[in-house]
Amino acid sequence: MAEKTLFASSSVLPLLSLVFLVFFIAGSSHIVNGDNLPEVEAARPGKLEVPLVHLLQNSPGSKPGQVMYGNRVRIRGLSRLRNLNKYSHLLKVKVAPLQPESRDDRRPPLMNVEVCLHRNASIEMGMCASSDWVKLVKGLWTRPVSPFSDRFLDIRMPGLSSKTVEVSVEEEFAFHRLVFLVLGMMMMMLARPLSVFVGFYYSSAMFAGVILVVLIVLFQGMKLPTV
Protein backbone atom coordinates (compact mmCIF):
# COMPACT_ATOMS: atom_id res chain seq x y z
CA MET A 1 0.00 0.00 0.00
CA ALA A 2 2.82 2.36 0.89
CA GLU A 3 4.57 1.53 -2.39
CA LYS A 4 1.42 2.41 -4.36
CA THR A 5 1.11 5.73 -2.54
CA LEU A 6 4.77 6.52 -3.21
CA PHE A 7 4.36 5.62 -6.88
CA ALA A 8 1.24 7.79 -7.17
CA SER A 9 2.98 10.77 -5.57
CA SER A 10 6.04 10.35 -7.78
CA SER A 11 3.83 10.30 -10.90
CA VAL A 12 1.84 13.36 -9.82
CA LEU A 13 4.89 15.60 -9.33
CA PRO A 14 5.93 15.65 -13.03
CA LEU A 15 2.31 16.31 -13.99
CA LEU A 16 2.10 19.25 -11.60
CA SER A 17 5.39 20.59 -12.95
CA LEU A 18 4.05 20.37 -16.50
CA VAL A 19 0.84 22.19 -15.52
CA PHE A 20 2.85 24.91 -13.79
CA LEU A 21 5.04 25.32 -16.90
CA VAL A 22 1.98 25.63 -19.14
CA PHE A 23 0.43 28.31 -16.92
CA PHE A 24 3.79 30.12 -16.72
CA ILE A 25 4.10 30.24 -20.50
CA ALA A 26 0.47 31.25 -20.89
CA GLY A 27 0.91 34.02 -18.34
CA SER A 28 3.84 35.43 -20.29
CA SER A 29 1.95 35.42 -23.58
CA HIS A 30 0.50 38.52 -25.16
CA ILE A 31 -2.58 39.96 -23.48
CA VAL A 32 -3.16 42.89 -25.80
CA ASN A 33 -6.27 43.14 -27.91
CA GLY A 34 -6.44 44.54 -31.42
CA ASP A 35 -7.26 48.17 -30.65
CA ASN A 36 -5.66 50.84 -32.79
CA LEU A 37 -3.16 52.16 -30.27
CA PRO A 38 0.31 53.68 -30.61
CA GLU A 39 2.71 50.79 -30.22
CA VAL A 40 6.36 50.15 -29.39
CA GLU A 41 7.93 46.71 -29.58
CA ALA A 42 10.66 45.10 -27.53
CA ALA A 43 11.91 43.43 -30.71
CA ARG A 44 12.55 46.84 -32.28
CA PRO A 45 13.55 49.35 -29.59
CA GLY A 46 13.10 52.97 -30.57
CA LYS A 47 11.20 56.19 -29.96
CA LEU A 48 7.60 57.14 -30.59
CA GLU A 49 5.88 60.53 -30.53
CA VAL A 50 2.57 60.23 -28.71
CA PRO A 51 0.03 63.08 -28.96
CA LEU A 52 -2.22 63.48 -25.94
CA VAL A 53 -5.38 64.00 -27.97
CA HIS A 54 -8.02 61.98 -26.07
CA LEU A 55 -10.22 63.85 -23.63
CA LEU A 56 -10.39 61.95 -20.34
CA GLN A 57 -13.56 62.20 -18.31
CA ASN A 58 -13.42 61.70 -14.53
CA SER A 59 -9.93 60.23 -14.51
CA PRO A 60 -9.15 58.93 -10.97
CA GLY A 61 -7.05 61.34 -8.93
CA SER A 62 -7.92 64.42 -10.99
CA LYS A 63 -9.72 67.42 -9.55
CA PRO A 64 -13.48 67.70 -10.11
CA GLY A 65 -14.15 69.51 -13.37
CA GLN A 66 -10.48 69.42 -14.44
CA VAL A 67 -9.87 68.93 -18.15
CA MET A 68 -7.47 66.05 -18.80
CA TYR A 69 -5.96 64.92 -22.11
CA GLY A 70 -4.17 61.61 -22.56
CA ASN A 71 -3.35 58.61 -24.66
CA ARG A 72 -2.41 54.95 -24.31
CA VAL A 73 0.68 53.21 -25.67
CA ARG A 74 0.90 49.48 -26.16
CA ILE A 75 4.27 47.88 -25.31
CA ARG A 76 4.51 44.56 -27.11
CA GLY A 77 6.85 42.04 -25.49
CA LEU A 78 8.85 39.15 -26.86
CA SER A 79 7.93 35.50 -27.01
CA ARG A 80 9.64 33.79 -24.09
CA LEU A 81 10.30 30.49 -25.86
CA ARG A 82 11.63 32.07 -29.05
CA ASN A 83 13.93 34.53 -27.27
CA LEU A 84 15.63 32.57 -24.50
CA ASN A 85 18.83 34.51 -25.19
CA LYS A 86 17.09 37.65 -23.88
CA TYR A 87 16.80 36.23 -20.36
CA SER A 88 19.55 38.49 -19.06
CA HIS A 89 18.09 41.65 -20.63
CA LEU A 90 15.70 44.31 -19.41
CA LEU A 91 13.52 46.74 -21.30
CA LYS A 92 13.80 50.32 -20.06
CA VAL A 93 10.71 52.42 -20.81
CA LYS A 94 11.09 56.21 -20.83
CA VAL A 95 8.61 59.05 -21.12
CA ALA A 96 9.76 62.63 -21.68
CA PRO A 97 8.32 65.85 -23.10
CA LEU A 98 8.95 66.31 -26.80
CA GLN A 99 11.89 68.66 -27.25
CA PRO A 100 11.35 71.80 -29.39
CA GLU A 101 12.55 71.51 -32.95
CA SER A 102 14.50 74.76 -32.86
CA ARG A 103 15.86 77.25 -30.38
CA ASP A 104 13.33 79.84 -31.55
CA ASP A 105 10.59 77.67 -30.15
CA ARG A 106 10.15 79.06 -26.63
CA ARG A 107 7.30 76.84 -25.60
CA PRO A 108 7.57 75.78 -21.93
CA PRO A 109 8.15 72.07 -21.22
CA LEU A 110 5.18 69.92 -20.36
CA MET A 111 4.32 70.07 -16.69
CA ASN A 112 2.19 67.77 -14.54
CA VAL A 113 2.46 64.85 -16.96
CA GLU A 114 1.48 61.60 -15.25
CA VAL A 115 1.95 58.02 -16.40
CA CYS A 116 0.49 54.67 -15.37
CA LEU A 117 2.09 51.38 -16.42
CA HIS A 118 -0.20 48.35 -16.17
CA ARG A 119 -1.27 45.10 -17.84
CA ASN A 120 -5.04 45.39 -17.53
CA ALA A 121 -6.52 45.59 -21.03
CA SER A 122 -10.07 45.83 -19.68
CA ILE A 123 -9.87 49.24 -18.03
CA GLU A 124 -10.56 52.33 -20.09
CA MET A 125 -7.88 54.78 -21.10
CA GLY A 126 -6.82 57.02 -18.23
CA MET A 127 -8.79 55.06 -15.64
CA CYS A 128 -5.94 53.71 -13.53
CA ALA A 129 -6.34 53.97 -9.79
CA SER A 130 -5.26 57.29 -8.35
CA SER A 131 -2.39 55.61 -6.47
CA ASP A 132 -0.98 54.15 -9.70
CA TRP A 133 -0.30 57.49 -11.40
CA VAL A 134 3.30 58.72 -11.24
CA LYS A 135 4.48 62.19 -12.21
CA LEU A 136 7.51 62.89 -14.34
CA VAL A 137 10.52 63.89 -12.23
CA LYS A 138 12.54 66.70 -13.83
CA GLY A 139 10.79 66.05 -17.11
CA LEU A 140 11.55 62.33 -17.24
CA TRP A 141 10.00 59.03 -16.17
CA THR A 142 11.81 55.73 -16.59
CA ARG A 143 11.18 52.19 -15.44
CA PRO A 144 12.79 48.81 -16.24
CA VAL A 145 10.37 46.03 -17.19
CA SER A 146 10.60 42.47 -18.41
CA PRO A 147 10.96 42.16 -22.20
CA PHE A 148 8.66 39.11 -22.22
CA SER A 149 5.36 40.70 -21.17
CA ASP A 150 2.90 43.02 -22.88
CA ARG A 151 1.96 46.18 -21.06
CA PHE A 152 -0.05 49.36 -21.43
CA LEU A 153 1.29 52.84 -20.71
CA ASP A 154 -1.41 55.42 -19.96
CA ILE A 155 -0.32 59.05 -20.14
CA ARG A 156 -2.33 62.08 -19.06
CA MET A 157 -1.93 65.77 -18.30
CA PRO A 158 -4.25 68.64 -17.42
CA GLY A 159 -4.73 71.43 -19.90
CA LEU A 160 -7.01 73.05 -22.42
CA SER A 161 -5.18 71.73 -25.49
CA SER A 162 -3.42 68.53 -26.49
CA LYS A 163 0.35 68.14 -26.21
CA THR A 164 2.89 65.55 -27.38
CA VAL A 165 5.30 63.39 -25.39
CA GLU A 166 8.05 61.02 -26.46
CA VAL A 167 7.94 57.35 -25.43
CA SER A 168 11.07 55.27 -25.97
CA VAL A 169 12.16 51.73 -25.17
CA GLU A 170 15.77 50.65 -24.78
CA GLU A 171 17.18 47.18 -24.26
CA GLU A 172 19.75 46.83 -21.48
CA PHE A 173 21.92 43.96 -20.34
CA ALA A 174 21.18 43.00 -16.72
CA PHE A 175 24.25 41.30 -15.24
CA HIS A 176 22.50 40.59 -11.93
CA ARG A 177 20.12 38.20 -13.69
CA LEU A 178 23.02 36.00 -14.74
CA VAL A 179 24.40 36.13 -11.19
CA PHE A 180 21.07 35.01 -9.72
CA LEU A 181 20.81 32.25 -12.33
CA VAL A 182 24.25 30.88 -11.44
CA LEU A 183 23.55 31.13 -7.71
CA GLY A 184 20.23 29.34 -8.13
CA MET A 185 21.83 26.51 -10.10
CA MET A 186 24.58 26.17 -7.50
CA MET A 187 22.04 26.00 -4.67
CA MET A 188 20.07 23.32 -6.52
CA MET A 189 23.26 21.27 -7.09
CA LEU A 190 24.34 21.63 -3.46
CA ALA A 191 20.87 21.13 -1.96
CA ARG A 192 21.44 17.48 -1.04
CA PRO A 193 24.82 17.83 0.75
CA LEU A 194 23.70 21.03 2.47
CA SER A 195 20.56 19.35 3.79
CA VAL A 196 22.65 16.94 5.87
CA PHE A 197 25.32 19.45 6.92
CA VAL A 198 24.67 20.60 10.51
CA GLY A 199 27.02 23.57 10.22
CA PHE A 200 24.88 25.00 7.43
CA TYR A 201 21.82 25.07 9.69
CA TYR A 202 23.68 26.79 12.53
CA SER A 203 25.35 29.36 10.26
CA SER A 204 22.05 30.10 8.47
CA ALA A 205 20.24 30.55 11.79
CA MET A 206 22.99 32.85 13.08
CA PHE A 207 22.95 34.91 9.89
CA ALA A 208 19.17 35.26 9.93
CA GLY A 209 19.26 36.25 13.62
CA VAL A 210 21.89 38.94 13.03
CA ILE A 211 19.88 40.36 10.11
CA LEU A 212 16.71 40.47 12.22
CA VAL A 213 18.51 42.22 15.10
CA VAL A 214 19.95 44.83 12.72
CA LEU A 215 16.52 45.46 11.17
CA ILE A 216 14.90 45.83 14.59
CA VAL A 217 17.60 48.30 15.71
CA LEU A 218 17.19 50.33 12.52
CA PHE A 219 13.41 50.33 12.88
CA GLN A 220 13.58 51.52 16.48
CA GLY A 221 16.17 54.14 15.54
CA MET A 222 13.92 55.54 12.83
CA LYS A 223 11.12 55.98 15.39
CA LEU A 224 13.28 58.13 17.68
CA PRO A 225 12.45 61.86 17.57
CA THR A 226 14.96 64.02 15.74
CA VAL A 227 16.19 67.30 17.20
NORSUL-V953294 format. One record per residue. N is the residue number from 1. RES is the residue in three letters. PSI is psi in radians with two decimals (999 if undefined). OMEGA is omega as a letter, one per 20 degrees, with the letter a starting at -180 (NA if undefined). D_CENTER is the distance of its C-alpha to the mean C-alpha in Angstrom with 1 decimal. Layout:
# NORSUL-V953294
n: [N/N]
res: [RES/RES]
psi: [PSI/PSI]
omega: [OMEGA/OMEGA]
d_center: [D_CENTER/D_CENTER]
This chain:
# NORSUL-V953294
n: [1/2/3/4/5/6/7/8/9/10/11/12/13/14/15/16/17/18/19/20/21/22/23/24/25/26/27/28/29/30/31/32/33/34/35/36/37/38/39/40/41/42/43/44/45/46/47/48/49/50/51/52/53/54/55/56/57/58/59/60/61/62/63/64/65/66/67/68/69/70/71/72/73/74/75/76/77/78/79/80/81/82/83/84/85/86/87/88/89/90/91/92/93/94/95/96/97/98/99/100/101/102/103/104/105/106/107/108/109/110/111/112/113/114/115/116/117/118/119/120/121/122/123/124/125/126/127/128/129/130/131/132/133/134/135/136/137/138/139/140/141/142/143/144/145/146/147/148/149/150/151/152/153/154/155/156/157/158/159/160/161/162/163/164/165/166/167/168/169/170/171/172/173/174/175/176/177/178/179/180/181/182/183/184/185/186/187/188/189/190/191/192/193/194/195/196/197/198/199/200/201/202/203/204/205/206/207/208/209/210/211/212/213/214/215/216/217/218/219/220/221/222/223/224/225/226/227]
res: [MET/ALA/GLU/LYS/THR/LEU/PHE/ALA/SER/SER/SER/VAL/LEU/PRO/LEU/LEU/SER/LEU/VAL/PHE/LEU/VAL/PHE/PHE/ILE/ALA/GLY/SER/SER/HIS/ILE/VAL/ASN/GLY/ASP/ASN/LEU/PRO/GLU/VAL/GLU/ALA/ALA/ARG/PRO/GLY/LYS/LEU/GLU/VAL/PRO/LEU/VAL/HIS/LEU/LEU/GLN/ASN/SER/PRO/GLY/SER/LYS/PRO/GLY/GLN/VAL/MET/TYR/GLY/ASN/ARG/VAL/ARG/ILE/ARG/GLY/LEU/SER/ARG/LEU/ARG/ASN/LEU/ASN/LYS/TYR/SER/HIS/LEU/LEU/LYS/VAL/LYS/VAL/ALA/PRO/LEU/GLN/PRO/GLU/SER/ARG/ASP/ASP/ARG/ARG/PRO/PRO/LEU/MET/ASN/VAL/GLU/VAL/CYS/LEU/HIS/ARG/ASN/ALA/SER/ILE/GLU/MET/GLY/MET/CYS/ALA/SER/SER/ASP/TRP/VAL/LYS/LEU/VAL/LYS/GLY/LEU/TRP/THR/ARG/PRO/VAL/SER/PRO/PHE/SER/ASP/ARG/PHE/LEU/ASP/ILE/ARG/MET/PRO/GLY/LEU/SER/SER/LYS/THR/VAL/GLU/VAL/SER/VAL/GLU/GLU/GLU/PHE/ALA/PHE/HIS/ARG/LEU/VAL/PHE/LEU/VAL/LEU/GLY/MET/MET/MET/MET/MET/LEU/ALA/ARG/PRO/LEU/SER/VAL/PHE/VAL/GLY/PHE/TYR/TYR/SER/SER/ALA/MET/PHE/ALA/GLY/VAL/ILE/LEU/VAL/VAL/LEU/ILE/VAL/LEU/PHE/GLN/GLY/MET/LYS/LEU/PRO/THR/VAL]
psi: [-0.75/-0.65/-0.66/-0.71/-0.73/-0.69/-0.70/-0.74/-0.67/-0.48/-0.41/-0.59/-0.84/-0.61/-0.74/-0.67/-0.70/-0.74/-0.74/-0.70/-0.70/-0.78/-0.59/-0.75/-0.69/-0.63/-0.43/0.02/3.03/2.43/0.09/2.39/-3.03/0.49/2.68/1.55/2.65/2.46/2.43/2.57/2.48/-0.48/-0.43/1.38/2.52/-2.85/2.69/2.27/2.16/1.92/2.37/1.44/-0.13/2.22/2.18/2.17/2.20/0.81/2.29/2.36/-0.21/2.76/2.61/2.25/0.01/2.36/2.17/2.36/2.55/-3.03/2.98/2.34/2.37/2.20/1.90/2.15/-3.13/2.77/2.24/-0.71/-0.54/-0.16/0.94/-0.42/-0.15/0.22/-0.68/0.40/2.69/2.75/2.04/2.07/2.30/2.51/2.25/2.67/2.55/2.18/2.54/2.58/-0.42/2.89/-0.37/-0.30/1.85/0.39/2.40/2.65/2.76/2.31/2.71/0.53/2.32/2.55/2.71/2.04/2.17/3.09/0.17/1.84/-0.17/-0.41/2.65/2.84/2.30/0.23/0.48/2.74/2.64/-0.51/-0.22/-0.19/2.36/2.32/2.68/2.37/2.05/0.69/0.38/2.46/2.29/2.57/2.28/2.39/2.91/2.42/-0.04/0.12/2.55/2.48/2.87/2.49/1.86/2.35/2.38/2.80/2.56/2.65/2.95/-0.06/2.76/2.60/-3.11/2.37/2.90/2.15/2.24/2.63/2.37/2.42/2.29/2.53/2.22/1.74/-0.56/-0.44/-0.69/-0.66/-0.80/-0.61/-0.79/-0.76/-0.69/-0.72/-0.68/-0.70/-0.64/-0.66/-0.60/0.13/-0.74/-0.88/-0.56/-0.51/-0.34/0.14/1.97/-0.64/-0.54/-0.69/-0.77/-0.78/-0.66/-0.73/-0.72/-0.74/-0.78/-0.68/-0.75/-0.74/-0.73/-0.72/-0.76/-0.74/-0.70/-0.73/-0.77/-0.69/-0.76/-0.62/-0.58/-0.40/-0.21/2.47/2.46/2.52/999]
omega: [r/r/r/r/r/r/r/r/r/r/a/a/r/r/r/r/r/r/r/r/r/r/r/r/r/r/r/r/a/a/a/r/a/r/r/a/r/a/r/a/r/r/r/a/a/a/a/r/a/r/r/a/a/r/a/a/r/r/a/r/r/a/r/r/a/r/a/r/a/r/r/r/r/r/a/a/a/r/a/a/a/a/r/r/r/a/a/a/r/r/a/a/a/r/a/r/r/a/r/a/a/r/r/r/a/r/r/r/a/r/r/r/a/a/r/r/a/a/a/a/a/a/r/a/r/a/r/r/a/a/a/a/a/r/r/r/a/r/a/r/a/r/r/r/r/r/a/a/r/a/r/r/r/a/r/r/r/r/a/r/a/r/a/r/a/r/a/r/r/r/a/r/a/a/a/r/r/r/r/r/r/r/r/r/r/r/r/r/a/a/a/r/r/a/r/a/a/a/r/r/a/a/r/r/r/a/r/r/r/r/r/r/r/r/r/r/r/r/r/r/r/a/r/r/r/a/NA]
d_center: [48.8/46.5/46.2/45.2/42.5/41.2/41.3/39.5/36.7/36.4/36.1/33.5/31.0/30.5/30.2/27.5/25.6/26.0/24.8/21.7/21.1/21.7/19.3/16.5/17.3/17.6/14.3/12.7/15.1/14.9/14.9/15.9/19.5/22.0/22.0/23.1/20.0/19.3/17.2/15.6/15.3/13.6/17.2/18.7/16.8/18.5/19.0/19.7/21.7/20.7/23.6/23.0/25.9/25.0/26.7/24.6/26.7/26.0/22.3/21.2/21.7/24.1/27.7/30.3/31.8/29.4/28.9/25.3/24.3/21.0/19.5/16.5/15.0/13.9/11.5/13.2/11.9/14.4/16.5/15.9/19.6/20.8/18.5/18.8/19.6/16.0/14.9/15.1/13.2/9.9/9.3/9.6/9.6/12.6/14.7/18.3/21.6/23.8/26.4/30.0/31.9/34.9/36.1/38.3/35.5/35.3/32.7/30.6/26.9/24.7/24.3/22.3/19.6/16.6/13.3/11.0/7.8/8.1/9.4/12.8/15.4/18.3/17.9/19.8/18.8/18.3/18.5/15.4/16.5/17.9/15.7/12.5/14.0/13.6/16.5/16.8/18.2/21.2/20.4/17.0/13.3/10.8/7.3/6.4/4.1/6.3/9.5/10.6/8.9/10.1/8.6/10.8/11.1/14.0/16.2/19.3/22.1/25.6/28.6/31.6/30.6/27.7/26.0/23.9/20.6/19.2/15.8/15.3/13.1/14.2/14.0/14.3/15.9/14.3/17.6/16.3/15.0/18.6/20.0/18.2/19.4/22.9/23.0/22.0/24.7/27.2/26.7/27.2/30.3/31.7/31.0/34.5/36.5/34.3/34.9/38.6/38.5/39.6/38.7/35.0/35.0/36.9/34.8/31.5/33.0/34.2/30.9/29.1/31.9/31.8/28.0/28.7/31.7/29.9/27.1/29.9/31.8/28.9/28.2/31.9/32.2/29.5/31.5/34.7/35.9/35.8/39.0]
